Amino acid sequence: MITDSLSSSFAASRVEKFWLNYFSTLIVIGFSVMFYTVFGQYHIGLFSSDWRPELFGIQASQVWKFSDVLVMTSFFYAVVLLPYYWFGESESKASILLRWLLDPLASGLPVQQAALSVLLKFIFVPFCINGLLGHFAVLNNQILVAMNSGAPVYESFYEYSIVWHPLLMNLILVFDFLPFVIGYMVESSALRNRVISVDSSLLGWVVCLACYPPFNESVGRFFPWTTRDFVPLSLVADRDIFFAVNILLLLLFAAYASASVSLGFKCCNLCNRGLVSTGLYSVVRHPAYFLKNLAWWVAAVPVLIPMFSASFGAGLFGCFSLGAWTAIYAARAITEERHLLRTGDGYAAYMGRVRWRFIPFVI
């Protein structure tokens, strides 16, 4: 009798936990979809990528719009979360928030971490989906253009500028975005990417969000700089320099994307999901930040030279503006390290092994 009672109680608690996890998560997903497709007018205009897949003369009958992909993803989640929460043991962040809302005086609930985790996904999942969709669309278009172009890479500046550089750059950025999309959307012990902690410091959130819309637009008003991944011939006026600079940019961005690939499904801003020390992370602790900023400075040189020629003050302000963005990324690295050191899960030992933050033997 006692055994039967305990078994019945366990089954009831498991069912209760399952439905609480499931429906609380659906509420958060539903609110997010409504915000990004109905209510958030700024983000509706901002996240407007679309893609009609086409290859070998076969074109999809429907355009994949960001809003449609977001809705389809939510329905996919509604199905997949059923076995995920039934067989899973962890409590969803959404259910923690729901229980706290129902009983604000409940003790022992990690409410702050749950709220930060939900907010993080709310901000970055749509951003990453829109970015990946946009890069897929441009990549698909560039593949079609390349298939219709018989000219080799070095035959003309036009062919390289219009066909090959955008194709290769978007291929690189697809590899950069893909781990982040999966990392933000899926949290599983099987993928070894469960969130251990989310940075709760105000400075950490400020310097991170400053790099993403809509906040980067506001920062850009004070430190105006148009980041670029391509330098046109008009800025260098020399064939060899044109190719050298742009191929260097491709190599830098490819190395930058390799850092995202090294993180794998642990990709996530402001999160600790466990130590990664492979790839470029075995050389420096923040390879992605360093390589992105190095690419920006390389692309800036052909712009800064004529700025200095026209006005020393204008050139100096250009350096100051780009330097401010570099400082923001340096601040991101520092706040991330402070967060990771607080968890005590081996990051201090990693810092001992990999001494250099950005540049080997320099800094």
C-alpha positions in Angstrom: 0.0 0.0 0.0 2.7 2.4 0.9 4.7 1.6 -2.2 1.6 2.1 -4.4 0.9 5.4 -2.7 4.5 6.6 -3.3 4.4 5.5 -6.9 1.1 7.3 -7.5 2.5 10.5 -5.8 5.7 10.3 -7.9 3.6 9.9 -11.1 1.4 12.8 -10.2 4.3 15.1 -9.4 6.0 14.1 -12.7 2.9 14.9 -14.7 2.4 18.2 -12.9 6.1 19.1 -13.5 5.8 18.1 -17.2 2.7 20.3 -17.9 4.2 23.2 -15.9 7.4 23.0 -17.9 5.6 22.6 -21.2 2.9 25.2 -21.0 5.1 27.9 -19.3 7.6 27.5 -22.1 4.8 27.7 -24.7 3.6 30.9 -23.1 7.1 32.5 -23.5 7.4 31.3 -27.1 4.0 32.5 -27.9 4.7 36.0 -26.5 8.0 36.1 -28.4 6.3 35.2 -31.7 3.6 37.8 -31.2 6.1 40.5 -30.3 8.4 39.9 -33.3 5.6 39.5 -35.8 2.7 41.7 -34.5 3.5 44.1 -31.8 7.2 45.1 -32.1 7.0 47.4 -35.0 10.7 48.4 -34.9 11.8 44.7 -34.9 9.3 43.8 -37.6 11.0 46.3 -39.8 14.4 45.2 -38.7 14.0 41.5 -38.9 12.7 41.2 -42.5 14.9 38.7 -44.1 13.4 36.4 -46.7 14.6 33.6 -48.9 13.1 31.7 -51.9 15.4 28.6 -52.3 16.5 28.1 -55.9 19.1 25.8 -57.5 19.6 24.1 -60.9 16.5 25.9 -62.3 14.2 24.6 -59.5 12.7 27.3 -57.4 10.7 26.9 -54.2 7.0 27.8 -54.6 7.1 29.9 -51.4 9.2 32.7 -50.0 10.5 31.9 -46.6 10.0 35.1 -44.6 11.4 35.7 -41.1 8.0 35.9 -39.6 6.9 32.6 -41.2 10.1 30.8 -40.1 9.6 32.1 -36.6 6.0 30.7 -36.5 7.1 27.4 -38.0 9.9 27.1 -35.5 7.4 27.7 -32.6 5.1 24.9 -33.9 8.2 22.6 -34.2 9.0 23.4 -30.6 5.5 22.7 -29.5 5.9 19.1 -30.8 9.5 18.5 -29.8 9.1 19.8 -26.3 6.6 17.1 -25.5 9.1 14.3 -25.3 11.9 16.7 -24.2 10.1 17.7 -21.0 8.5 14.3 -20.4 11.8 12.4 -20.3 13.9 15.4 -19.1 14.7 16.0 -15.5 15.5 19.7 -15.5 13.0 22.5 -14.7 12.4 25.0 -17.5 13.4 28.6 -16.9 9.9 29.6 -17.9 8.3 27.4 -15.2 10.5 28.9 -12.5 9.3 32.4 -13.6 5.7 31.2 -13.7 5.9 29.7 -10.2 7.5 32.9 -8.9 4.7 35.0 -10.5 2.1 32.8 -8.9 3.9 32.9 -5.5 6.4 35.9 -5.3 7.3 34.9 -1.7 8.4 31.4 -2.8 12.0 30.8 -1.6 14.7 28.7 -3.2 13.8 29.7 -6.7 16.7 30.9 -8.9 14.4 33.6 -10.3 17.1 36.0 -11.5 19.0 33.4 -13.5 15.8 32.1 -15.0 14.7 35.6 -16.0 18.1 36.5 -17.5 18.1 33.2 -19.5 14.6 33.8 -20.9 15.5 37.4 -21.7 18.7 36.2 -23.5 16.8 33.8 -25.7 14.1 36.4 -26.3 16.7 38.8 -27.7 19.0 36.6 -29.6 17.0 33.7 -31.0 15.1 36.0 -33.4 18.3 37.9 -34.2 20.2 34.7 -35.1 17.3 33.2 -37.1 16.9 36.4 -39.1 20.7 36.7 -39.7 21.0 33.0 -40.8 18.0 33.3 -43.1 19.4 36.5 -44.7 22.8 34.9 -45.3 21.3 31.8 -46.8 19.3 34.1 -49.2 22.4 36.0 -50.3 24.5 32.9 -50.5 21.8 31.2 -52.7 21.7 34.2 -55.0 25.4 34.4 -55.3 25.6 30.7 -56.2 23.1 31.3 -59.0 25.2 34.3 -60.2 28.4 32.3 -60.1 26.8 29.4 -62.0 25.8 31.9 -64.8 29.3 33.5 -64.8 32.1 31.8 -66.7 34.7 34.2 -65.6 37.5 33.1 -63.1 38.1 34.9 -59.9 41.0 37.0 -61.1 39.6 37.9 -64.5 38.1 41.2 -63.5 37.5 43.4 -60.5 33.8 43.3 -61.4 33.5 39.5 -61.2 35.3 39.3 -57.9 33.3 42.2 -56.4 29.9 41.1 -57.6 30.2 37.3 -57.6 33.0 35.7 -55.7 33.7 37.9 -52.6 30.0 38.1 -51.6 29.6 34.3 -52.2 32.6 33.3 -50.1 31.8 35.9 -47.3 28.2 34.8 -46.9 29.3 31.1 -46.9 31.7 32.0 -44.0 28.9 33.9 -42.2 26.5 31.0 -42.5 29.0 28.8 -40.7 29.3 31.6 -38.1 25.6 32.0 -37.5 24.6 28.3 -37.5 26.2 27.3 -34.2 24.6 30.3 -32.5 21.1 29.5 -33.9 21.3 25.9 -32.6 23.0 26.9 -29.4 20.4 29.4 -28.4 17.4 27.2 -29.4 18.5 23.9 -28.0 19.8 23.3 -24.4 20.5 19.7 -23.7 22.7 17.4 -21.6 23.2 15.3 -24.8 24.8 18.3 -26.5 26.7 19.3 -23.3 25.5 22.8 -23.6 23.3 23.3 -20.6 23.5 26.9 -19.2 25.5 26.9 -15.9 25.0 30.6 -15.3 24.1 33.8 -17.0 26.1 37.0 -16.3 24.1 39.1 -13.9 26.3 42.2 -14.0 24.9 45.4 -15.5 28.2 46.2 -17.3 28.3 42.8 -18.9 24.8 43.2 -20.4 25.5 46.9 -21.5 28.7 46.2 -23.4 27.2 43.0 -25.0 23.9 44.6 -26.1 25.7 47.7 -27.4 26.9 45.5 -30.2 23.5 44.4 -31.4 20.3 46.2 -32.7 18.7 48.4 -31.7 21.4 49.5 -29.2 24.3 49.5 -31.7 22.5 52.2 -33.7 22.4 54.4 -30.7 26.1 53.8 -29.9 26.8 54.5 -33.6 25.5 58.0 -33.3 28.3 58.8 -30.9 30.9 56.6 -32.6 29.9 56.5 -36.2 31.6 53.8 -38.2 30.3 51.6 -41.1 31.8 48.2 -40.6 32.6 46.6 -43.9 33.7 43.2 -45.1 34.7 44.4 -48.6 36.9 47.2 -49.8 36.0 48.5 -53.3 38.6 49.3 -55.9 37.7 53.0 -55.7 39.3 53.1 -52.2 42.7 51.5 -53.2 43.1 52.2 -56.9 45.5 49.3 -57.3 44.7 45.8 -58.6 47.2 44.0 -56.3 46.2 45.9 -53.2 42.5 45.4 -54.0 42.8 41.6 -54.1 45.3 41.4 -51.2 43.1 43.4 -48.8 39.9 41.6 -49.7 41.4 38.1 -49.6 42.9 39.0 -46.2 39.4 40.0 -45.1 38.1 36.7 -46.2 40.8 34.8 -44.3 40.2 36.9 -41.1 36.5 36.3 -41.2 37.0 32.6 -41.9 39.2 32.4 -38.9 36.6 34.4 -36.9 33.9 31.9 -38.0 36.1 29.0 -37.0 36.0 30.3 -33.4 32.2 30.0 -33.5 32.6 26.4 -34.9 35.0 25.6 -32.0 32.4 26.8 -29.5 29.9 24.5 -31.2 26.5 24.3 -29.5 27.9 26.1 -26.5 27.6 29.4 -28.5 25.8 31.9 -26.4 26.4 35.5 -25.3 26.6 36.2 -21.6 26.4 32.5 -20.7 28.6 30.0 -19.1 28.0 26.6 -20.7 31.3 25.0 -19.8 34.9 25.4 -20.9 36.0 25.4 -24.5 39.8 25.2 -25.1 40.0 23.8 -28.6 40.8 25.4 -31.9 41.9 29.1 -31.6 40.8 29.0 -28.0 43.9 27.0 -27.3 46.0 30.0 -28.5 44.1 33.1 -27.1 41.1 33.4 -24.9 39.0 35.6 -27.1 39.9 34.9 -30.7 36.5 35.9 -32.2 36.6 39.4 -30.7 40.2 39.9 -31.8 39.8 38.7 -35.4 36.6 40.6 -36.0 38.2 43.9 -34.8 41.4 43.2 -36.8 39.3 42.7 -39.9 37.5 46.0 -39.2 40.9 47.8 -38.8 42.2 46.3 -42.0 39.1 47.4 -43.9 39.4 50.8 -42.3 42.9 51.6 -43.5 41.8 52.5 -47.1 39.1 54.8 -45.6 41.3 56.4 -43.0 44.1 57.4 -45.3 42.0 59.7 -47.5 40.3 61.0 -44.3 43.6 62.0 -42.9 44.6 63.6 -46.2 41.4 65.7 -46.3 41.5 66.6 -42.6 43.7 65.4 -39.8 40.8 65.9 -37.4 38.5 63.8 -39.5 41.0 61.0 -39.7 41.7 61.2 -36.0 37.9 61.0 -35.2 37.6 58.0 -37.5 40.3 56.2 -35.5 38.7 57.3 -32.3 35.3 56.0 -33.4 36.6 52.6 -34.5 38.8 52.5 -31.4 35.7 53.0 -29.2 34.1 49.9 -30.8 37.3 47.9 -30.2 37.2 49.1 -26.5 33.6 47.8 -26.2 34.7 44.4 -27.4 37.6 44.5 -25.0 35.1 45.3 -22.2 33.0 42.3 -23.3 36.0 40.0 -23.0 36.8 41.4 -19.5 33.2 41.1 -18.2 32.9 37.6 -19.6 36.1 36.5 -17.8 34.8 38.0 -14.5 31.6 36.0 -14.9 33.3 32.8 -15.8 35.8 33.1 -12.9 32.9 33.4 -10.4 31.6 29.9 -11.3 34.8 28.2 -10.4 34.5 25.5 -13.0 38.1 25.5 -14.4 38.3 28.9 -16.1 41.0 30.1 -13.8 43.1 27.0 -14.7 42.4 27.7 -18.4 43.7 31.3 -18.0 46.8 29.9 -16.6 47.3 27.7 -19.6 46.3 30.3 -22.2 47.8 33.4 -20.9 47.0 35.7 -23.8 43.6 37.4 -24.1 43.8 38.6 -27.7 47.3 38.5 -29.2 49.9 35.8 -28.4 52.9 37.2 -26.5 51.4 40.7 -26.6 48.2 41.1 -24.7 
